[in-house]
Amino acid sequence: MKKDLEKNATEIVKKLTSAGHTAYFAGGAVRDLVMGIKPADIDIATSATPEEVEKIFPKTIPVGKQFGVVIVIKDKTNFEIATFRSETSYTDKRRPDKVKWSSAKEDALRRDFTCNGLFYDPIKKRIIDYVNGKKDIKARILRFIGDPKERVAEDNLRILRAVRFKNILDFSYDSETKEAIAQNASKIKNVSAERIREELNKILADPNRAQAIKDLSKFGILAEILPEVEKMKGVAQPPEFHAEGDVWEHTLLCLKNMGAKKDYILAWAILLHDIGKPDAYEVRHRITFYRHTKISADITTQICDRLKSPKKEKEEIVWLVKNHLRFKDLDKMKPAKAIRLINHPYIKRLLEVSRIDSTSSYLGSEDKLDFELYNRAKALYDIESRKPKIKPLVSGHDVMSEFDLSPGPQVGKILKLIEDAQLEGKIKTKPEAIKYVKSKLK
């Protein structure tokens, strides 16, 4: 938990209360406190209007003032302060067309799940529960507040949020909640790509990611948002290399074997590393998937574009997918090329992809695994990571001056030739570099 988070949030509540307003901790923070979990952040709900909040606190950001939300900054930490409100229709299936300030009870009743509908008074140290949230938390049940169909109609993203909360909290679905999710699965298409991606990132960052993906498939949501993943079902693999099952089962096992790592970029790479196998499937002397790494990378690019992934995240996920079997070529690579690969900025995650892939590939039986490629790469990484980073012996200007060249591709080729020799330990000084290039040019 952020340092003094609860203390600072309590001071904000006290200040609002001293000004004559009602104020409580709200939502997920209260759920976490009830479950004995330290909240990562604390939101506050209050009877104060946004304008009144701005008058009370010197540092504020009007992030959603029209919806009653203001950020209060205290000790360099942002606290979301929301006015108690009730809402009207949701034409865009996300935001209310109109909000009106209301009571704490009305505010609780417009929230999504009972476990998220609790308030906590940090002054009197008591829970305010209008939705039987404490009972559902104790029973570990995820339940929509009120009519599940109305909650989904208000914001179609709640279909995906239901799967996330159920799995992150390790709850079970209430029967009516479950029915509403299944009946409205196709409505997830009404939600923007960015919001879907953010929810998927949170799902994949959680240790229960494999079960969440299974839930998405069972409800028909996966077919709507990631049909390429659904396509992996039933695609057989050669049993001598994948006794664990088809491509779908292997992928789920990989996600499970990520363990407690909260790394959604790694999880995306794991989820998509074999996404091209259905298209690459052939039966020759046995089942084969020739060129599936390239096909997987191409499909991953399409998925990242469709979900509007940030450029850097897309670049890394695609690179990891494209290179997930690259270590099998280490013995064939020139030393400089192998060292360059091992020094790549994304190498740590690639090593993890290789390790998890190996852990999830049963060579004829569950107790037979092959870590040869991973071990070889990890050994080289351990050696290279202890070495100081090499500094260029010559510059482009040096090359142009020494060999009477104009700027162009030839200069780059010579610089790479020098760097390769330097990586392989063949040269260590600038004169040696010049001499080496002259010998090669002859």
C-alpha positions as CSV (number, residue, x, y, z in Angstrom):
1,M,0.0,0.0,0.0
2,K,1.2,3.5,-0.7
3,K,2.7,5.1,2.3
4,D,0.1,6.7,4.6
5,L,-2.7,6.0,2.1
6,E,-5.4,5.2,4.6
7,K,-4.2,8.0,6.9
8,N,-4.4,10.6,4.2
9,A,-7.8,9.4,3.0
10,T,-9.1,9.6,6.5
11,E,-7.9,13.2,6.8
12,I,-9.8,14.0,3.6
13,V,-13.0,12.5,5.0
14,K,-12.5,14.4,8.3
15,K,-12.1,17.7,6.4
16,L,-15.2,17.1,4.4
17,T,-17.1,16.1,7.6
18,S,-15.9,19.2,9.4
19,A,-17.3,21.3,6.5
20,G,-20.7,19.8,7.2
21,H,-20.7,17.1,4.5
22,T,-21.1,13.3,4.7
23,A,-18.1,11.4,3.4
24,Y,-17.0,7.7,3.3
25,F,-14.4,5.4,1.7
26,A,-16.2,3.8,-1.3
27,G,-16.0,0.9,-3.7
28,G,-13.1,-1.5,-4.1
29,A,-11.1,-0.1,-1.2
30,V,-13.9,-1.0,1.2
31,R,-14.2,-4.5,-0.3
32,D,-10.5,-5.0,0.2
33,L,-10.6,-3.8,3.8
34,V,-13.5,-6.2,4.5
35,M,-11.4,-9.0,2.9
36,G,-8.3,-8.1,5.0
37,I,-6.5,-6.9,1.9
38,K,-4.5,-3.6,1.9
39,P,-6.1,-1.4,-0.8
40,A,-3.9,0.0,-3.6
41,D,-5.9,3.2,-3.7
42,I,-8.9,4.7,-1.9
43,D,-11.9,6.5,-3.5
44,I,-14.1,8.7,-1.4
45,A,-17.9,9.3,-1.9
46,T,-19.4,12.4,-0.4
47,S,-22.5,14.6,-0.2
48,A,-20.3,17.6,-1.2
49,T,-20.7,18.8,-4.8
50,P,-17.6,19.1,-7.0
51,E,-17.6,22.9,-6.5
52,E,-17.7,22.5,-2.7
53,V,-14.9,19.9,-2.9
54,E,-12.8,22.4,-4.9
55,K,-13.4,25.1,-2.3
56,I,-12.3,22.9,0.6
57,F,-9.1,21.5,-0.9
58,P,-6.3,23.6,-2.5
59,K,-5.1,21.0,-5.0
60,T,-7.7,19.5,-7.2
61,I,-8.2,18.2,-10.8
62,P,-11.7,18.4,-12.3
63,V,-11.4,15.0,-14.2
64,G,-15.1,14.3,-14.5
65,K,-16.7,17.3,-12.9
66,Q,-19.9,16.9,-14.9
67,F,-20.3,13.4,-13.4
68,G,-19.4,14.6,-9.9
69,V,-15.8,13.4,-9.9
70,V,-12.9,15.6,-8.7
71,I,-9.3,14.4,-7.9
72,V,-7.9,15.7,-4.7
73,I,-4.1,15.7,-4.4
74,K,-2.6,15.1,-0.9
75,D,1.0,14.2,-0.2
76,K,1.6,13.7,-4.0
77,T,-1.2,11.0,-4.0
78,N,-4.4,11.4,-6.1
79,F,-7.7,10.6,-4.3
80,E,-10.9,10.4,-6.4
81,I,-13.7,12.2,-4.7
82,A,-17.2,11.5,-6.1
83,T,-20.4,13.2,-5.2
84,F,-23.3,10.8,-4.2
85,R,-25.3,10.5,-7.4
86,S,-28.1,8.7,-9.2
87,E,-28.1,8.3,-12.9
88,T,-30.6,8.2,-15.8
89,S,-30.4,6.3,-19.1
90,Y,-27.2,5.3,-20.8
91,T,-27.5,6.0,-24.5
92,D,-23.8,5.3,-25.3
93,K,-23.9,2.1,-23.1
94,R,-21.1,3.6,-20.9
95,R,-21.9,7.0,-19.4
96,P,-25.2,8.2,-17.9
97,D,-27.0,10.8,-20.1
98,K,-27.7,12.8,-16.9
99,V,-26.7,12.6,-13.2
100,K,-28.3,14.2,-10.2
101,W,-26.8,14.5,-6.7
102,S,-28.4,12.1,-4.3
103,S,-28.0,10.1,-1.1
104,A,-25.4,7.5,-0.1
105,K,-28.0,4.8,-0.5
106,E,-29.0,5.9,-4.0
107,D,-25.3,6.0,-4.9
108,A,-24.8,2.5,-3.7
109,L,-27.7,1.1,-5.6
110,R,-26.4,2.5,-9.0
111,R,-23.0,0.7,-8.6
112,D,-22.1,-2.6,-10.4
113,F,-21.6,-5.5,-7.9
114,T,-22.6,-5.9,-4.3
115,C,-19.0,-6.4,-3.2
116,N,-18.2,-3.0,-4.7
117,G,-21.3,-1.2,-3.2
118,L,-20.0,-0.8,0.3
119,F,-19.1,2.4,2.2
120,Y,-16.8,2.7,5.2
121,D,-16.8,5.5,7.7
122,P,-13.1,5.8,8.9
123,I,-14.1,8.2,11.7
124,K,-16.7,5.9,13.4
125,K,-15.0,2.9,11.9
126,R,-18.1,1.3,10.6
127,I,-19.3,-0.3,7.3
128,I,-22.4,1.1,5.6
129,D,-24.0,-1.6,3.6
130,Y,-27.2,-1.0,1.5
131,V,-26.7,-3.9,-0.9
132,N,-25.8,-7.0,1.3
133,G,-22.3,-6.7,0.1
134,K,-20.7,-8.0,3.3
135,K,-22.8,-11.2,3.1
136,D,-21.8,-11.8,-0.5
137,I,-18.1,-11.2,0.3
138,K,-18.3,-13.7,3.1
139,A,-20.0,-16.2,0.8
140,R,-17.5,-15.3,-2.0
141,I,-20.4,-14.6,-4.4
142,L,-20.2,-12.1,-7.3
143,R,-23.6,-10.6,-7.7
144,F,-24.9,-7.6,-9.7
145,I,-26.7,-5.0,-7.6
146,G,-30.4,-4.9,-8.4
147,D,-31.5,-6.2,-11.9
148,P,-28.4,-7.8,-13.6
149,K,-29.8,-7.0,-17.1
150,E,-30.2,-3.3,-16.1
151,R,-26.6,-3.1,-14.8
152,V,-25.3,-4.6,-18.1
153,A,-27.5,-2.3,-20.2
154,E,-26.1,0.7,-18.4
155,D,-22.5,-0.2,-19.3
156,N,-21.8,-3.2,-21.5
157,L,-18.2,-3.4,-20.2
158,R,-19.6,-4.8,-17.0
159,I,-19.8,-8.2,-18.8
160,L,-16.0,-8.2,-18.9
161,R,-15.6,-6.7,-15.5
162,A,-17.7,-9.5,-14.0
163,V,-15.3,-12.1,-15.3
164,R,-12.4,-10.1,-14.0
165,F,-13.7,-9.6,-10.5
166,K,-14.9,-13.1,-10.1
167,N,-11.5,-14.5,-11.0
168,I,-9.3,-11.8,-9.2
169,L,-11.4,-12.3,-6.0
170,D,-11.7,-16.0,-6.5
171,F,-15.5,-15.8,-6.1
172,S,-18.3,-17.7,-7.8
173,Y,-21.0,-16.2,-10.0
174,D,-24.5,-15.7,-8.6
175,S,-26.9,-17.6,-10.9
176,E,-28.7,-14.5,-12.2
177,T,-25.4,-12.7,-12.7
178,K,-24.1,-15.6,-14.7
179,E,-27.2,-15.7,-16.8
180,A,-27.0,-12.0,-17.6
181,I,-23.4,-12.3,-18.7
182,A,-24.1,-15.2,-21.0
183,Q,-27.2,-13.6,-22.5
184,N,-25.5,-10.3,-23.2
185,A,-22.1,-11.5,-24.3
186,S,-22.4,-10.2,-27.8
187,K,-23.0,-6.6,-26.5
188,I,-19.3,-6.4,-25.6
189,K,-18.9,-5.3,-29.2
190,N,-20.5,-2.0,-28.2
191,V,-17.5,-1.2,-26.0
192,S,-14.5,0.8,-27.2
193,A,-11.3,-1.2,-28.0
194,E,-9.3,0.8,-25.5
195,R,-11.7,-0.1,-22.6
196,I,-11.7,-3.8,-23.6
197,R,-7.9,-3.8,-23.7
198,E,-7.6,-2.2,-20.3
199,E,-9.9,-4.9,-18.8
200,L,-8.0,-7.7,-20.6
201,N,-4.7,-6.3,-19.2
202,K,-6.1,-6.5,-15.7
203,I,-7.3,-10.0,-16.3
204,L,-4.0,-11.1,-17.7
205,A,-2.0,-9.5,-14.9
206,D,-3.8,-11.7,-12.3
207,P,-2.7,-15.3,-11.3
208,N,-6.2,-16.6,-12.1
209,R,-5.7,-15.5,-15.8
210,A,-6.2,-19.0,-17.2
211,Q,-9.5,-19.6,-15.5
212,A,-10.6,-16.1,-16.6
213,I,-9.9,-16.9,-20.3
214,K,-11.9,-20.2,-19.9
215,D,-14.8,-18.2,-18.4
216,L,-14.6,-15.7,-21.3
217,S,-14.8,-18.6,-23.7
218,K,-17.6,-20.4,-21.9
219,F,-19.8,-17.2,-21.9
220,G,-19.1,-16.6,-25.6
221,I,-17.2,-13.3,-24.9
222,L,-13.9,-14.6,-26.2
223,A,-15.4,-15.3,-29.6
224,E,-16.5,-11.7,-29.8
225,I,-13.2,-10.0,-28.7
226,L,-10.5,-12.5,-29.5
227,P,-11.8,-15.0,-32.0
228,E,-8.3,-15.9,-33.0
229,V,-7.7,-17.4,-29.5
230,E,-11.0,-19.3,-29.6
231,K,-9.8,-20.8,-32.9
232,M,-7.0,-22.6,-31.1
233,K,-9.6,-25.1,-29.6
234,G,-9.3,-28.6,-31.0
235,V,-6.1,-27.9,-33.0
236,A,-4.2,-31.1,-32.4
237,Q,-0.5,-31.2,-31.7
238,P,2.0,-34.1,-32.0
239,P,1.7,-36.0,-28.8
240,E,5.4,-36.8,-28.6
241,F,6.0,-33.0,-28.1
242,H,2.7,-32.0,-26.6
243,A,1.1,-34.7,-24.5
244,E,-0.7,-32.0,-22.5
245,G,-3.2,-31.6,-25.3
246,D,-4.2,-29.3,-28.2
247,V,-3.1,-25.7,-28.8
248,W,-5.8,-24.3,-26.6
249,E,-4.9,-26.6,-23.6
250,H,-1.2,-25.9,-24.1
251,T,-1.9,-22.1,-24.0
252,L,-4.1,-22.3,-20.9
253,L,-1.4,-24.4,-19.2
254,C,1.2,-21.8,-20.1
255,L,-0.9,-19.0,-18.6
256,K,-1.4,-21.1,-15.5
257,N,2.4,-21.8,-15.2
258,M,3.1,-18.0,-15.2
259,G,2.2,-18.3,-11.5
260,A,2.0,-15.1,-9.5
261,K,3.7,-12.9,-12.0
262,K,1.6,-9.7,-12.5
263,D,3.0,-9.0,-15.9
264,Y,0.3,-8.4,-18.5
265,I,2.8,-7.9,-21.4
266,L,4.4,-11.3,-20.7
267,A,0.9,-12.8,-20.4
268,W,-0.2,-11.3,-23.8
269,A,2.9,-12.9,-25.3
270,I,2.1,-16.2,-23.7
271,L,-1.6,-16.1,-24.8
272,L,-0.7,-15.3,-28.4
273,H,2.6,-17.2,-28.9
274,D,0.9,-20.1,-30.8
275,I,-2.0,-18.1,-32.2
276,G,-0.8,-18.9,-35.7
277,K,-0.9,-22.7,-35.3
278,P,-4.4,-23.1,-36.5
279,D,-3.5,-21.5,-39.8
280,A,-0.1,-23.3,-40.1
281,Y,-1.5,-26.7,-39.3
282,E,-0.4,-29.5,-41.7
283,V,0.0,-33.2,-41.6
284,R,3.1,-34.4,-43.3
285,H,5.2,-37.1,-41.8
286,R,3.5,-35.9,-38.6
287,I,1.5,-32.8,-37.5
288,T,3.5,-29.7,-38.3
289,F,3.2,-26.0,-37.9
290,Y,5.9,-24.6,-40.2
291,R,6.3,-20.8,-40.1
292,H,3.8,-20.6,-37.3
293,T,6.0,-18.0,-35.4
294,K,5.8,-15.6,-38.3
295,I,2.0,-16.2,-38.8
296,S,1.6,-15.8,-35.0
297,A,3.5,-12.5,-35.1
298,D,1.3,-11.2,-38.0
299,I,-1.9,-12.1,-36.2
300,T,-0.6,-10.6,-32.9
301,T,0.0,-7.4,-34.9
302,Q,-3.6,-7.4,-36.1
303,I,-4.9,-8.0,-32.6
304,C,-2.8,-5.2,-31.0
305,D,-4.0,-2.8,-33.8
306,R,-7.6,-3.8,-33.3
307,L,-7.3,-3.2,-29.5
308,K,-5.4,0.0,-30.1
309,S,-2.4,-1.1,-28.0
310,P,0.2,1.5,-27.3
311,K,3.1,1.4,-29.8
312,K,5.8,0.2,-27.4
313,E,3.6,-2.5,-25.9
314,K,2.6,-3.7,-29.3
315,E,6.3,-3.8,-30.5
316,E,7.4,-5.9,-27.5
317,I,4.5,-8.3,-27.6
318,V,4.9,-8.9,-31.3
319,W,8.7,-9.4,-30.9
320,L,8.2,-11.9,-28.1
321,V,5.7,-13.9,-30.1
322,K,7.9,-13.8,-33.3
323,N,11.0,-14.9,-31.4
324,H,9.5,-17.4,-28.9
325,L,11.4,-20.3,-30.6
326,R,14.5,-18.3,-31.5
327,F,16.7,-20.0,-28.9
328,K,16.7,-23.2,-31.0
329,D,18.9,-21.4,-33.5
330,L,21.5,-20.3,-31.0
331,D,24.0,-23.0,-32.0
332,K,23.7,-22.0,-35.7
333,M,24.2,-18.2,-35.0
334,K,27.5,-16.4,-35.4
335,P,28.7,-15.5,-31.9
336,A,28.0,-11.8,-32.4
337,K,24.4,-12.4,-33.5
338,A,23.8,-14.7,-30.5
339,I,25.3,-12.0,-28.1
340,R,23.2,-9.4,-29.8
341,L,20.0,-11.4,-29.2
342,I,21.0,-12.1,-25.6
343,N,21.5,-8.3,-25.1
344,H,18.2,-7.4,-26.6
345,P,16.1,-5.0,-24.4
346,Y,13.2,-7.6,-24.3
347,I,15.4,-10.6,-23.5
348,K,14.3,-11.1,-19.9
349,R,10.7,-11.6,-21.0
350,L,11.8,-13.8,-23.9
351,L,13.6,-16.1,-21.5
352,E,10.4,-16.3,-19.4
353,V,8.3,-17.1,-22.5
354,S,10.8,-19.9,-23.3
355,R,10.8,-21.3,-19.7
356,I,7.0,-21.2,-19.4
357,D,6.6,-22.8,-22.9
358,S,9.0,-25.6,-21.9
359,T,7.2,-26.1,-18.6
360,S,3.9,-26.5,-20.4
361,S,5.1,-28.9,-23.2
362,Y,4.9,-32.5,-22.1
363,L,7.3,-34.7,-24.2
364,G,5.2,-37.8,-24.3
365,S,4.3,-37.6,-20.6
366,E,3.6,-35.1,-17.9
367,D,6.9,-35.8,-16.1
368,K,9.1,-35.4,-19.2
369,L,10.1,-31.8,-20.0
370,D,12.9,-30.4,-22.1
371,F,14.6,-27.2,-20.9
372,E,17.7,-27.5,-23.1
373,L,17.0,-24.4,-25.2
374,Y,16.1,-22.3,-22.3
375,N,19.0,-23.5,-20.2
376,R,21.5,-22.7,-23.0
377,A,20.1,-19.2,-23.5
378,K,19.9,-18.6,-19.8
379,A,23.6,-19.6,-19.3
380,L,24.6,-17.3,-22.1
381,Y,22.5,-14.5,-20.6
382,D,24.1,-15.0,-17.2
383,I,27.6,-14.6,-18.8
384,E,26.7,-11.6,-20.9
385,S,24.7,-9.7,-18.2
386,R,27.8,-9.6,-16.0
387,K,29.9,-8.1,-18.8
388,P,30.2,-4.3,-19.1
389,K,28.4,-2.9,-22.1
390,I,30.8,-2.4,-25.0
391,K,31.5,1.1,-26.2
392,P,31.9,1.8,-29.9
393,L,35.6,1.9,-31.0
394,V,34.9,4.1,-34.0
395,S,32.2,6.6,-35.1
396,G,30.6,7.0,-38.5
397,H,32.7,10.0,-39.0
398,D,35.9,8.0,-38.3
399,V,34.8,5.4,-40.9
400,M,34.0,8.0,-43.6
401,S,37.3,9.8,-43.0
402,E,39.5,6.6,-42.9
403,F,37.9,5.0,-46.0
404,D,36.9,8.1,-47.9
405,L,33.2,7.4,-47.9
406,S,30.1,9.5,-48.1
407,P,27.2,9.0,-45.8
408,G,25.3,5.9,-46.8
409,P,24.6,2.2,-46.2
410,Q,28.2,1.2,-46.6
411,V,29.2,3.2,-43.4
412,G,26.6,1.3,-41.4
413,K,27.8,-2.1,-42.7
414,I,31.4,-1.3,-41.7
415,L,30.2,-0.1,-38.2
416,K,28.3,-3.4,-37.8
417,L,31.4,-5.4,-39.0
418,I,33.4,-3.7,-36.3
419,E,30.8,-4.2,-33.6
420,D,30.6,-7.9,-34.5
421,A,34.3,-8.3,-34.2
422,Q,34.3,-6.4,-30.9
423,L,31.5,-8.6,-29.5
424,E,33.5,-11.7,-30.4
425,G,36.6,-10.3,-28.7
426,K,38.6,-10.1,-32.0
427,I,39.4,-6.4,-31.5
428,K,39.7,-4.1,-28.6
429,T,41.2,-0.8,-29.9
430,K,40.4,1.8,-32.6
431,P,43.6,0.9,-34.6
432,E,42.7,-2.8,-34.4
433,A,39.3,-1.9,-35.7
434,I,40.6,0.0,-38.7
435,K,43.1,-2.7,-39.4
436,Y,40.4,-5.4,-39.2
437,V,38.1,-3.6,-41.6
438,K,41.0,-3.2,-44.1
439,S,41.7,-6.9,-44.0
440,K,38.1,-7.7,-44.6
441,L,37.8,-5.2,-47.5
442,K,40.8,-6.8,-49.2
